[in-house]
Amino acid sequence: MKTFENLEAWQMAKKLTNQVYQAFRHCRDYGFRDQICRAAVSIPSNVAEGVERITPAEFKNFLGMAKGSAGEVRSQLILAEELGYISRGDFHQLLEQSVRVSQLLGGLIRSIHEGRTFQLGNRIRPPGKNRDATEEASLVQSDSGPIQLGKLPRLP
């Protein structure tokens, strides 16, 4: 069974969230700290909620919200570094992680948009069909590994 916990995008987003919480745990600008932490926790939460939805369109919508939150985290990281809230090393590490999460989310969104079949939970969902459908699993994940989502852009 494949669940949101098995998605690399969710795993990386959860890791980013934990790292953001750790990096800002001593930040005394409580409004800023709360905002960046809320944005970070929104990423894996939206991925999870999207997986649990019924249609591919709903899943894609929640992935879009997660990707938007990843952009919000990146913007706030830039400000945090400029304001001296985090070290340059933490900034670069978190920025790289947030870019990777955004790339993974973009890959999932493209896969749905291009009509690729993917497996989540007990269902095989054919993207583009606005219904909950169950079909044979011959077109999806094999025992040898996860579905390749396509090439991701290189990190800057």
N, C-alpha and C positions, 0 to 999 in steps of 0.2 A: 504494500500500500504506500502510495506517495502522498505526503502531506506537506503543508507549508514548511514544516521543520526540515524537510529534505531538500528544499530549494536553496541553491547556493546564494541567490540574491537575498533571501531571508537570513541565512546564516551570517553573511557578510554585514548586513544591515544591523543585526543584533550585536555583532562584534563592534561595529562602529558606535552604536549606542552606548555600550559599556565603556568604550574608550573615551567618549565625550563626557560621560558622567564622571569618570576618573580624572580627566584633565581639568574639569571645571569645579571639582568638589570644594576647592578652597577659594573660589572666586567670590569676592565680596560684593560685586555688582549683581545682586540677587535677581533683578529683572532680566538682565542679560543671560545669566546662568540658567534661569528657568526657561527662557525662550529657546535657547539653543538645545537644552535637554528635551523640551517638548517637541521641537522639530526633529531631533534625532530619534526619539521613541516613536514618532509618527511613521517613520519609514518601515520598520518591520511590522508594525501594527497594521498598516494599510496593505502590505503584502499578504499578511495572514487573513485579513478580512476579505480581500479579493479572492483568495483561493477558496474560501468557504462560500462564496456566492455561487449562483446557479449558472449564469450565462458567461460566455467568453467576453461579451461586451462589458459586463459588470467587472470582471476580473481585470480587463484592460484599463477601465476607468480607475480602479483602485491602484493599479500599478502606476498610472499617471500621477495620482496624488502622492504616492510614495516617491516618485522621481522628483516631483516638485519640492517635497520636503528635503530631499538630498541636496537640491540646489540651494534651499534656504540655509541648510547647515553649512555648505561651502561659503556662502556669503557671510555668515556670522563668524566663521573661522577666520576669514580675511580680516574682518573688523577686530576680532579678538587678538589677533597677532599684532595689528597696528596699534591697538590700545594697551598692549603689554599684558594681556590677561593670560596668555600661554606662551611657552617658549617657542623659539623658531623650530626646534626639532619636533616638538609635539604638533606644531602647526603643519609642517610638511607631512608628517606621518598621517595625521587625521585628514588632511586635504587629499592625499593620495588614496586613502581608504574611501573617502566620500565619492571621489571620481570613479573608482572601481564599482562601487555600489550603483551609481548612476548608470554606468555602462551596462551592468548586468540587467538592470531594470529596463533600459532601452532595448536590449536584446530580447527580453521577454515580450515587450510591447510590439516590437517588429515581428516576432514570431506569430503573435496573434493576428496582427494586421495582415500578414502575408498568407494567412489561412492554414498555418501548419497545425497538425493535430498534436495534442499534448495530453498527458495523463495526470490527473490529480484525484486523490481520494480513490473511490471505487469506480469512477466513471472515466470514460474516454470522451473528451469533449472535442468535437470538430469546430474549430473557430469559424466565426462568421454566421453560425446558425444561432438564432436567438431563442434557443430552447435547451432544456436539459436532455441530452441524448446519451444513450449507452450503445457503444459499438464494439466490434472486435478489436483487440489490442495488437493486431498484427502490424500496424503502422507506427507503433510507438516504442518506447523504451524496451531494450532487450536486457538479458541478464548480464551482458558485458559492460553496461554503464549507462550514464544519463544521456538524454537527447542533446545533441550538439545544437546550440542556438545560433550558430553563425559567428562570423568574425566580429570581434569587438575592436573599437578604435584603440590605438596605442595611447598609453598615458603620456601627457606632455612632459 
